[in-house]
Amino acid sequence: KLRQSLFGNTDQVFSSDWTEAYFRFHDPFSDLAFALEMGKGGARSIQMAVQGPIIKYLLFTRKGKDCNFLSLRATSKREQDHALAAALAGALWAAGAARKATICLVTEDAYVAPTPDYSGDGVTERLQLFELLEKEATEKFIYDHLQCFKGEGGHGVILFLYSLIFSKTFERLQKDLDVSTTPLLRPNAGGFLCSQAVLNMILTGRASPHVFNGYQEGKSQEMLSGVLTRSDIGYLQWRKDTSEDDRLSQ
């Protein structure tokens, strides 16, 4: 179901820009100490969506700092770690309808064997799931295992995406989507781009396929699902019109 939801089939695997993507900050106490380094390809759209809650945490949640841009430049490594853990936990908790969060980590053992219909990728078949029933416990668990998400070679962005889907559950994910929805990731120039549903799920907890408010009737009189709940950080959208290969979904 995980592969089917992401790719529309079970034999597709992530491209290298996804397997190499993780959450890495710029140097502490630098002009960009508050900012994640953005990778290449479709995985960066997830990094950019997580960046918003990170800035919110650094401006309004951490203690002992003034709420201004200059304070962002004074972010320490410890504060970076706490901000990342809070941002990831917040997204998972919202996806889990404020009832539970499921976190995926990679183990040494493989639990799924490759078959003619399933191609191994070194990550999916080695997943171990951890279910947390409190938001604070979710944030602490992520903080304690933060290296899995921010370490090079740890597949941090994929693990967060998997955790997001398992926290949402497949049943509730399908309820959020509508008839216009393609797989959550779509092929593009040898890689994959995120659908709007993935970005909205990170920002609002609901996998809305469109950016309009509420529901609208489509051209064939089908009902299309838009954004129902406003995100705490507003709405984030980035588009690079100069390159079709780098264009993110609208």
KOLDRENKOL-503530 format. One record per residue: residue number from 0; residue in one letter; x negated, z, y of N, C-alpha, C, O in turn. Coordinates in pm, whole numbers, plus 50000, padded with zeros to 5 digits. Atoms other than C-alpha are relative to their C-alpha. Layout:
// residues N
 num residu    nu    nw    nv   cau   caw   cav    cu    cw    cv    ou    ow    ov
 NUM      a     X     Z     Y     X     Z     Y     X     Z     Y     X     Z     Y
...
This chain:
// residues 250
 num residu    nu    nw    nv   cau   caw   cav    cu    cw    cv    ou    ow    ov
   0      k 49917 50000 49879 50000 50000 50000 49914 50000 50126 49950 49938 50226
   1      l 50088 49993 49883 49713 50076 50238 49948 49861 50036 49960 49819 50152
   2      r 50049 50136 49976 49557 49731 50202 50114 49906 50040 50099 49822 50128
   3      q 49886 50085 49971 49899 49567 50205 50048 50018 50143 50081 49921 50210
   4      s 49956 49972 49863 49993 49737 50532 49901 49943 50102 49942 49892 50206
   5      l 50101 50045 49905 49665 49644 50699 49984 49849 50002 49982 49788 50109
   6      f 50037 50141 50008 49600 49291 50574 50112 49908 49950 50105 49787 49966
   7      g 49895 50082 50059 49921 49176 50406 49970 49960 49857 50049 49888 49795
   8      n 50038 50025 50139 49739 49157 50070 49906 50111 49956 49869 50196 50037
   9      t 50085 49892 50052 49521 49375 49847 49857 49957 49972 49773 50040 49936
  10      d 50136 50046 50030 49212 49157 49806 49915 49978 50124 49797 49944 50113
  11      q 50076 50017 49876 49109 49135 50173 49916 50125 50027 49957 50236 49994
  12      v 50087 49887 49965 48820 49355 50293 49963 49992 50147 49975 49886 50209
  13      f 50039 49995 49860 48700 49465 50636 49877 49914 50026 49789 49903 49941
  14      s 50118 50073 49956 48454 49246 50823 49892 50098 50044 49920 50217 50062
  15      s 50113 49912 49972 48111 49384 50913 50014 50075 50132 49967 50188 50144
  16      d 49984 49930 49873 48207 49467 51272 50087 50124 49985 50075 50219 50063
  17      w 49918 49882 50028 48463 49710 51129 49923 50103 49919 49925 50222 49951
  18      t 50071 49904 50086 48246 49866 50858 49887 50069 50075 49846 50179 50038
  19      e 50110 49942 49923 47971 49929 51114 50048 50081 50121 49966 50141 50190
  20      a 49947 49936 49880 48202 50077 51381 50018 50150 49981 50067 50195 49877
  21      y 49981 49854 50000 48199 50449 51462 50013 50047 50144 50002 49967 50237
  22      f 49977 49944 49867 48259 50682 51757 49871 50063 50053 49832 50172 50011
  23      r 50128 49954 49947 47938 50721 51953 50006 50006 50153 50045 49909 50218
  24      f 50002 49983 49855 47904 50858 52306 49871 49945 50059 49770 49928 49990
  25      h 50123 50020 49923 47657 50755 52572 49928 50134 50010 49983 50238 49973
  26      d 50081 49879 49995 47382 51009 52638 50069 50110 50081 50130 50082 50183
  27      p 49946 49889 49922 47495 51357 52751 49932 50009 50137 49818 49965 50154
  28      f 50052 49980 49863 47446 51442 53121 49949 49869 50061 49849 49867 50133
  29      s 50033 50130 49940 47433 51073 53214 50123 49949 50075 50230 50010 50069
  30      d 49888 50055 49924 47652 50856 53435 50119 49966 49912 50233 49967 49957
  31      l 49892 50036 50094 47852 50757 53126 50011 50102 49887 50047 50067 49775
  32      a 49997 49897 50104 47834 51087 52938 50139 50019 49941 50151 50066 49827
  33      f 49862 49983 50045 48213 51088 52908 50049 49883 49915 50158 49891 49857
  34      a 49951 50126 50056 48234 50738 52759 49943 49970 49862 49827 49997 49834
  35      l 50045 50051 50128 48217 50601 52408 49930 49866 50018 49965 49789 50108
  36      e 50060 50133 50004 47990 50308 52338 50092 49908 49921 50132 49941 49809
  37      m 49906 50092 50064 48210 50011 52253 49926 49897 49916 49829 49836 49962
  38      g 50062 50097 50088 48119 49794 51959 50056 49861 50023 50117 49833 50126
  39      k 49953 50137 49992 48199 49431 51894 50121 49981 49908 50141 50058 49814
  40      g 49889 50033 50086 48510 49276 51745 50122 50088 50020 50132 50162 50118
  41      g 49872 49932 49987 48852 49422 51683 49995 50150 49995 50086 50216 50047
  42      a 50008 49854 50011 48736 49776 51606 49990 50067 50136 50029 50183 50150
  43      r 50018 49937 49870 48657 49836 51972 50133 50032 50067 50138 50119 50154
  44      s 49871 49968 49941 49027 49831 52059 50043 50141 49961 50108 50210 50040
  45      i 49971 49863 50042 49064 50152 51857 49912 50097 50078 49960 50201 50123
  46      q 50088 49915 49921 48761 50300 52032 50052 50015 50143 50046 50124 50200
  47      m 49950 49996 49863 48913 50212 52369 50127 50083 50010 50147 50154 50109
  48      a 49878 49919 49999 49248 50369 52279 49968 50148 49987 50038 50231 50046
  49      v 50041 49860 50014 49070 50691 52177 49932 50050 50127 49933 50170 50155
  50      q 50070 49961 49878 48874 50690 52504 50092 50071 50099 50050 50165 50166
  51      g 49907 49939 49906 49184 50778 52708 50019 50149 49977 49999 50227 50070
  52      p 49987 49856 50026 49254 51115 52538 49870 50078 50017 49873 50196 50051
  53      i 50128 49932 49978 48882 51195 52555 49985 50037 50147 49949 50150 50179
  54      i 50010 49972 49856 48885 51165 52935 50101 50106 50041 50071 50193 50122
  55      k 49898 49899 49970 49208 51365 52950 49949 50139 49962 49965 50234 50039
  56      y 50053 49871 50044 49044 51645 52751 49891 50049 50095 49892 50165 50137
  57      l 50112 49958 49915 48730 51648 52964 50044 50038 50141 49984 50125 50203
  58      l 49952 49970 49864 48926 51652 53291 50091 50122 50006 50083 50200 50100
  59      f 49893 49903 49986 49211 51887 53211 50001 50112 49897 50073 50211 49915
  60      t 49992 49900 50108 49142 52088 52893 49877 50089 49991 49891 50210 49974
  61      r 50121 49917 50015 48781 52204 52880 49991 50100 50114 50033 50073 50227
  62      k 50005 49890 49904 48712 52528 53059 49868 50001 50077 49765 49955 50028
  63      g 50120 49982 49921 48466 52600 53336 49951 49877 50072 49839 49876 50123
  64      k 50039 50123 49932 48460 52247 53481 50106 49962 50103 50225 49980 50080
  65      d 49907 50050 49899 48614 52108 53797 50064 49870 49952 50003 49792 49879
  66      c 49926 50119 50039 48875 51837 53752 49966 49885 50095 50045 49853 50184
  67      n 50039 50114 49918 48686 51547 53911 49902 49912 49923 49853 49949 49817
  68      f 50084 50097 50071 48479 51245 53818 49857 50050 49983 49794 50024 49881
  69      l 50138 49951 50010 48148 51417 53890 49983 50092 49881 49876 50096 49819
  70      s 50010 49910 50115 48227 51674 53622 49985 49923 49870 49927 49974 49774
  71      l 50012 50081 50120 48251 51393 53367 49855 49964 49972 49814 49952 49856
  72      r 50141 50035 50017 47887 51305 53426 49919 50120 49950 49807 50103 49902
  73      a 50069 49880 50045 47793 51665 53342 50041 50041 49859 50024 50157 49820
  74      t 49952 49971 50135 47935 51642 52990 49882 50019 49904 49793 49935 49896
  75      s 50106 49969 50097 47713 51803 52726 50034 49941 49864 50145 49892 49843
  76      k 49975 50051 50135 47678 51697 52363 50109 50082 49932 50195 50027 49863
  77      r 49897 49915 50061 47887 51995 52252 50138 49966 50054 50235 49962 49979
  78      e 49872 50037 49940 48161 51899 52496 50045 49862 49953 50165 49839 49935
  79      q 49965 50131 50056 48147 51540 52373 50063 50017 49862 50165 49955 49831
  80      d 49949 49979 50135 48199 51662 52017 50140 50060 50001 50228 50016 49927
  81      h 49868 49937 49992 48491 51885 52111 50104 49901 50052 50218 49899 50004
  82      a 49906 50098 49945 48651 51605 52315 50039 49897 49895 50156 49860 49885
  83      l 49971 50098 50103 48623 51357 52028 50090 50060 49892 50186 49997 49849
  84      a 49918 49934 50101 48764 51604 51776 50143 50020 50050 50239 49998 49975
  85      a 49867 49979 49943 49055 51685 52008 50077 49869 50010 50197 49865 49982
  86      a 49934 50130 49986 49130 51317 52073 50047 49946 49865 50160 49899 49853
  87      l 49963 50049 50133 49128 51220 51705 50112 50084 49940 50208 50031 49884
  88      a 49899 49910 50056 49328 51526 51601 50135 49980 50069 50239 49981 50003
  89      g 49875 50021 49927 49586 51468 51874 50073 49876 49955 50196 49878 49940
  90      a 49937 50124 50045 49648 51111 51761 50057 50015 49859 50167 49967 49832
  91      l 49952 49981 50137 49679 51210 51394 50121 50092 49997 50216 50068 49921
  92      w 49889 49906 49997 49909 51501 51475 50127 49933 50053 50236 49958 50003
  93      a 49885 50073 49947 50136 51277 51682 50054 49901 49898 50175 49886 49882
  94      a 49958 50094 50103 50142 51015 51407 50073 50072 49887 50163 50016 49825
  95      g 49936 49919 50103 50240 51291 51164 50124 50072 50048 50171 50165 49982
  96      a 49877 49944 49944 50541 51378 51383 49989 50149 50027 50087 50223 50015
  97      a 50025 49860 49967 50384 51713 51479 50036 50093 49885 50071 50209 49906
  98      r 49972 49918 50118 50438 51837 51123 49877 50014 49910 49856 50119 49850
  99      k 50120 49996 50082 50115 51750 50943 49909 49884 50037 49952 49788 50101
 100      a 50096 50109 49983 49803 51535 50956 49925 49984 49869 49897 50081 49800
 101      t 50078 50029 50120 49617 51367 50673 49869 49935 50043 49868 49836 50115
 102      i 50132 50048 49961 49244 51312 50710 49930 49940 49879 49926 50001 49772
 103      c 50070 50071 50107 49049 51063 50499 49849 50011 50020 49797 49983 50128
 104      l 50146 49998 50001 48684 51117 50414 49951 49923 49878 50025 49904 49781
 105      v 50058 50076 50109 48453 50919 50188 49918 50093 49911 49837 50172 49961
 106      t 50074 49919 50096 48317 51084 49872 49903 49911 49922 49901 49789 49939
 107      e 50093 50075 50083 48048 50982 49626 50071 49929 49885 50028 49823 49841
 108      d 49930 50053 50117 48298 50917 49345 50102 49893 50040 50165 49902 50145
 109      a 49899 50104 49981 48515 50606 49318 50124 50036 49919 50114 50071 49801
 110      y 49875 49964 50065 48880 50669 49235 50083 49878 49962 50182 49890 49889
 111      v 49929 50124 50030 48995 50306 49215 49899 49897 49951 49798 49874 50017
 112      a 50090 50102 50054 48833 50039 48999 50044 49862 50049 50164 49835 50058
 113      p 49964 50137 49958 48816 49677 49120 50078 49928 49891 50051 49946 49772
 114      t 49919 50081 50091 49070 49442 48960 50006 49858 50057 49960 49835 50169
 115      p 49986 50136 49944 49146 49069 48998 50080 49997 50131 50062 49906 50212
 116      d 49917 49996 49878 49396 49169 49270 49946 50096 50106 50003 50107 50214
 117      y 50053 49903 49904 49180 49431 49439 49848 49989 50006 49780 50003 49905
 118      s 50145 50009 49980 48831 49385 49584 49949 50130 50061 50001 50175 50163
 119      g 50057 49877 49947 48623 49698 49636 49924 49975 50129 49865 49868 50147
 120      d 50073 50013 49873 48475 49759 49981 49904 50115 50024 49841 50122 50129
 121      g 50091 49887 49985 48275 50078 49921 50057 50116 50079 49992 50220 50091
 122      v 49937 49893 49921 48514 50285 50132 50135 50038 49941 50158 50154 49906
 123      t 49862 49973 50040 48876 50252 50023 50009 50066 49864 50088 50159 49845
 124      e 49991 49944 50135 48814 50328 49656 49934 50137 49988 49944 50201 49883
 125      r 50067 49870 50003 48615 50642 49747 50065 50101 50094 50004 50203 50128
 126      l 49933 49911 49906 48869 50805 49978 50044 50130 49934 50091 50132 49821
 127      q 49940 49872 50037 48957 51172 49950 50084 50047 50117 50039 50045 50232
 128      l 49905 49966 49895 49260 51295 50144 50014 50151 50014 50021 50224 49915
 129      f 49982 49859 49968 49297 51633 50315 50121 50014 50091 50128 49950 50196
 130      e 49877 49983 49923 49636 51748 50444 49994 50131 50078 49969 50237 50021
 131      l 50001 49883 49911 49653 51988 50741 50140 50019 50057 50207 49922 50094
 132      l 49864 49970 49958 49974 52164 50849 50008 50060 50139 50116 50095 50185
 133      e 50001 49950 49863 49868 52287 51194 49906 49914 50083 49803 49866 50034
 134      k 50081 50085 49914 49728 52096 51490 49862 50061 50022 49761 49990 50020
 135      e 50129 49933 49977 49456 52356 51555 49910 49986 49877 49790 49965 49890
 136      a 50077 50015 50123 49349 52339 51190 49950 49857 49984 49840 49834 49933
 137      t 50040 50140 50005 49339 51960 51213 49878 49975 50088 49782 49910 50047
 138      e 50112 50018 49907 49111 51971 51516 49873 50067 49947 49764 50011 49958
 139      k 50117 49929 50054 48881 52228 51353 49942 49925 49880 49820 49915 49867
 140      f 50048 50074 50116 48860 52026 51030 49921 49877 50044 49814 49848 49991
 141      i 50071 50119 49951 48765 51712 51220 49868 50040 50065 49766 49974 50044
 142      y 50124 49955 49935 48511 51904 51429 49895 50037 49895 49777 50006 49912
 143      d 50094 49960 50105 48354 52048 51112 49946 49880 49923 49838 49888 49864
 144      h 50042 50121 50072 48332 51697 50962 49979 49883 50097 49997 49767 50060
 145      l 50007 50102 49895 48266 51511 51286 49896 49893 49971 49910 49779 50016
 146      q 50104 50098 50031 47954 51342 51151 50056 49882 49922 50001 49772 49929
 147      c 49937 50108 50075 48181 51139 50923 50060 49894 50092 50073 49778 50054
 148      f 49937 50091 49906 48340 50984 51231 49903 49948 50106 49923 49839 50160
 149      k 50091 50041 49893 48048 50966 51474 49861 49960 49950 49775 49920 50029
 150      g 50131 50032 50055 47757 50903 51238 49987 49853 49965 50081 49792 49914
 151      e 50025 50140 50035 47603 50559 51193 50007 49983 49849 49949 50061 49774
 152      g 49984 50023 50143 47698 50417 50855 50112 50079 49937 50134 50071 49816
 153      g 49893 49916 50054 47989 50659 50818 50137 49935 50000 50233 49995 49953
 154      h 49872 50073 49995 48265 50399 50876 50106 50079 50078 50222 50083 50038
 155      g 49913 49908 49929 48416 50632 51136 50130 49941 50050 50234 50006 50043
 156      v 49877 50061 49948 48666 50389 51290 50097 49969 49886 50217 49989 49900
 157      i 49914 50028 50116 48797 50281 50948 50062 50129 49949 50181 50132 49918
 158      l 49947 49872 50048 48834 50645 50839 50110 50051 50092 50210 50105 50045
 159      f 49896 49957 49907 49029 50723 51155 50126 49915 49983 50237 49969 49983
 160      l 49885 50088 50020 49255 50419 51103 50073 50036 49871 50196 50043 49870
 161      y 49937 49958 50126 49317 50519 50740 50073 50133 50018 50185 50149 49971
 162      s 49938 49869 49977 49387 50878 50848 50128 49986 50081 50226 50055 50057
 163      l 49882 50024 49915 49630 50750 51110 50118 49951 49915 50230 49998 49931
 164      i 49894 50056 50083 49827 50551 50852 50054 50103 49902 50175 50115 49884
 165      f 49954 49898 50094 49837 50832 50595 50074 50113 50071 50169 50168 50016
 166      s 49928 49899 49923 49942 51080 50865 50139 49950 50036 50236 50026 50034
 167      k 49871 50061 49965 50219 50841 50969 50091 49994 49878 50212 50013 49890
 168      t 49935 50030 50129 50319 50778 50604 50052 49856 50001 50095 49804 50104
 169      f 49958 50140 50010 50408 50433 50478 50148 49983 50030 50189 49884 50089
 170      e 49855 50009 49978 50781 50505 50489 50033 50000 50149 50110 49915 50195
 171      r 49971 49993 49857 50787 50605 50856 49935 49885 50077 49985 49841 50180
 172      l 50064 50116 49939 50545 50325 50943 50093 49879 49995 50109 49808 50094
 173      q 49910 50114 50014 50789 50067 50809 50124 50014 50089 50177 49914 50137
 174      k 49885 49978 49912 51073 50225 51007 49966 49966 50146 50052 49920 50221
 175      d 50043 50031 49863 50870 50182 51329 49990 49850 50023 50019 49802 50133
 176      l 50024 50144 49986 50795 49815 51265 50131 49923 49995 50233 49976 49950
 177      d 49879 50082 50004 51045 49532 51301 49971 49867 49931 49862 49846 49877
 178      v 50013 50124 50075 51101 49185 51158 49892 49908 50055 49846 49818 49985
 179      s 50102 50085 49939 50849 49030 51397 49859 50043 49963 49762 49973 49995
 180      t 50131 49940 50022 50564 49246 51272 49924 49930 49887 49975 49915 49776
 181      t 50093 50051 50098 50274 49085 51091 49920 50119 49948 49947 50231 49991
 182      p 50086 49888 50040 50012 49298 50908 49935 50067 50121 49921 50006 50227
 183      l 50054 49922 49889 49853 49568 51123 49870 49941 50055 49837 49962 50171
 184      l 50121 50069 49956 49529 49367 51138 50018 49851 49974 50070 49811 49870
 185      r 49985 50145 50019 49518 48991 51188 49863 49932 50008 49780 49970 50090
 186      p 50129 50070 50001 49229 48753 51110 49974 49930 50133 50064 49875 50195
 187      n 50039 50068 49878 49037 48619 51407 49850 49977 50000 49773 50073 50004
 188      a 50141 50038 49989 48704 48433 51415 49910 50076 49904 49804 50125 49942
 189      g 50081 49934 50101 48576 48585 51092 50014 50150 49997 49952 50216 49913
 190      g 49977 49856 49998 48693 48936 51180 50149 50029 50004 50230 49948 49958
 191      f 49860 49960 49993 49017 49122 51245 50027 50068 50133 49945 50145 50183
 192      l 49955 49936 49878 49205 49224 51557 50116 50094 49969 50195 50068 49878
 193      c 49891 49905 50017 49440 49521 51585 50130 49942 50054 50130 49873 50156
 194      s 49869 50033 49945 49809 49457 51626 50036 50101 50108 49975 50207 50119
 195      q 49954 49908 49897 49990 49615 51918 50053 50129 49938 50045 50235 50000
 196      a 49944 49883 50067 50154 49851 51668 49894 50107 49977 49922 50226 49991
 197      v 50108 49903 50023 49819 50015 51586 49964 50073 50128 49951 50195 50129
 198      l 50037 49939 49873 49731 50074 51950 50109 50093 50050 50080 50202 50100
 199      n 49891 49913 49958 50075 50212 52030 50009 50125 49914 50048 50231 49964
 200      m 49998 49883 50087 50052 50443 51729 49894 50101 50042 49919 50222 50035
 201      i 50104 49910 49951 49727 50588 51864 50044 50068 50129 50020 50187 50148
 202      l 49965 49950 49867 49870 50631 52214 50127 50085 50000 50138 50178 50079
 203      t 49870 49932 49994 50223 50751 52133 50041 50067 49870 50134 50147 49869
 204      g 49960 49946 50129 50237 50840 51763 50100 49911 49928 50131 49934 49812
 205      r 49901 50091 50059 50487 50559 51702 49943 49858 49998 49889 49811 50098
 206      a 50058 50133 50017 50385 50217 51569 50092 49893 50056 50141 49807 49982
 207      s 49913 50099 49934 50588 50015 51820 49928 49865 50005 49814 49860 50053
 208      p 50068 50129 50001 50509 49643 51777 49991 49932 50136 49914 49838 50154
 209      h 49994 50067 49870 50584 49556 52141 49976 50100 50113 49970 50221 50091
 210      v 50036 49915 49887 50509 49689 52489 50116 50025 50096 50101 50102 50191
 211      f 49886 49973 49912 50854 49679 52650 50063 50135 49964 50035 50190 49857
 212      n 49934 49872 50024 51067 49994 52677 50121 49984 49908 50200 49891 49925
 213      g 49881 49999 50084 51320 50069 52405 50009 49882 49906 49910 49840 49847
 214      y 49975 50111 50091 51475 49786 52206 50048 49878 50079 50115 49891 50181
 215      q 49952 50124 49940 51536 49423 52294 50043 49904 49889 49995 49912 49776
 216      e 49953 50100 50096 51716 49139 52121 49908 49879 50005 49878 49827 50113
 217      g 50089 50114 50008 51491 48859 52001 50073 49868 50014 50195 49865 50032
 218      k 49943 50134 49983 51547 48483 52023 50103 49968 49892 50198 49893 49916
 219      s 49906 50024 50110 51725 48484 51687 50097 50116 49984 50155 50135 49877
 220      q 49909 49885 49994 51931 48791 51783 49955 50115 49911 50034 50205 49881
 221      e 50052 49887 50074 51707 49016 51576 49961 50110 50098 49928 50082 50213
 222      m 50033 49887 49913 51638 49364 51716 49849 50027 49993 49794 50047 49885
 223      l 50144 49976 49990 51278 49415 51835 49974 50138 50056 50045 50185 50145
 224      s 50029 49861 49963 51119 49758 51875 49888 50008 50102 49780 49952 50082
 225      g 50100 49977 49897 50933 49857 52190 49960 50146 50007 49986 50223 49914
 226      v 50049 49863 49983 50780 50178 52323 50116 50092 50034 50192 50065 50128
 227      l 49891 49905 49978 51020 50473 52304 49954 50127 50070 50032 50192 50138
 228      t 50052 49875 49945 50794 50759 52412 49876 49971 50084 49785 49902 50039
 229      r 50114 50021 49912 50553 50762 52704 49880 50083 49953 49896 50200 49917
 230      s 50123 49929 50036 50195 50857 52623 49959 50095 50112 49987 50071 50229
 231      d 50050 49904 49900 50036 51156 52798 49899 49937 50094 49881 49984 50206
 232      i 50103 50062 49917 49766 50925 52932 50047 49868 50060 49967 49794 50117
 233      g 49950 50126 49947 49992 50638 53032 49983 49889 49899 49986 49913 49778
 234      y 50008 50115 50090 49948 50291 52889 49866 49929 50019 49820 49910 50131
 235      l 50132 50063 49997 49622 50119 52800 50008 49860 49940 50056 49842 49829
 236      q 50006 50136 50053 49576 49745 52761 49879 49929 50059 49851 49938 50178
 237      w 50119 50072 49957 49264 49531 52777 50007 49859 49943 50044 49839 49827
 238      r 49995 50139 50046 49240 49155 52757 49887 49922 50065 49863 49932 50185
 239      k 50108 50085 49950 48950 48915 52792 50044 49855 49988 50035 49795 49880
 240      d 49943 50134 50004 49098 48581 52885 49894 49891 49986 49926 49777 49951
 241      t 50103 50103 50000 48764 48403 52899 49958 49959 49860 49893 49855 49843
 242      s 50042 50033 50135 48715 48408 52523 50115 50022 49903 50161 50135 49886
 243      e 49890 49989 50095 48986 48336 52269 49960 50087 49882 50043 50159 49826
 244      d 50046 49924 50115 48772 48494 51996 50003 50149 50026 50023 50227 49934
 245      d 50005 49859 49967 48752 48825 52180 50134 50053 50049 50144 50170 50084
 246      r 49872 49958 49943 49116 48836 52289 50069 50101 49908 50081 50078 49788
 247      l 49928 49899 50076 49301 49147 52178 50149 49970 50007 50196 49902 50099
 248      s 49858 50028 50008 49664 49140 52080 50075 50055 50120 50038 50158 50176
 249      q 49918 49959 49886 49923 49166 52354 50133 50055 49951 50216 50095 50032
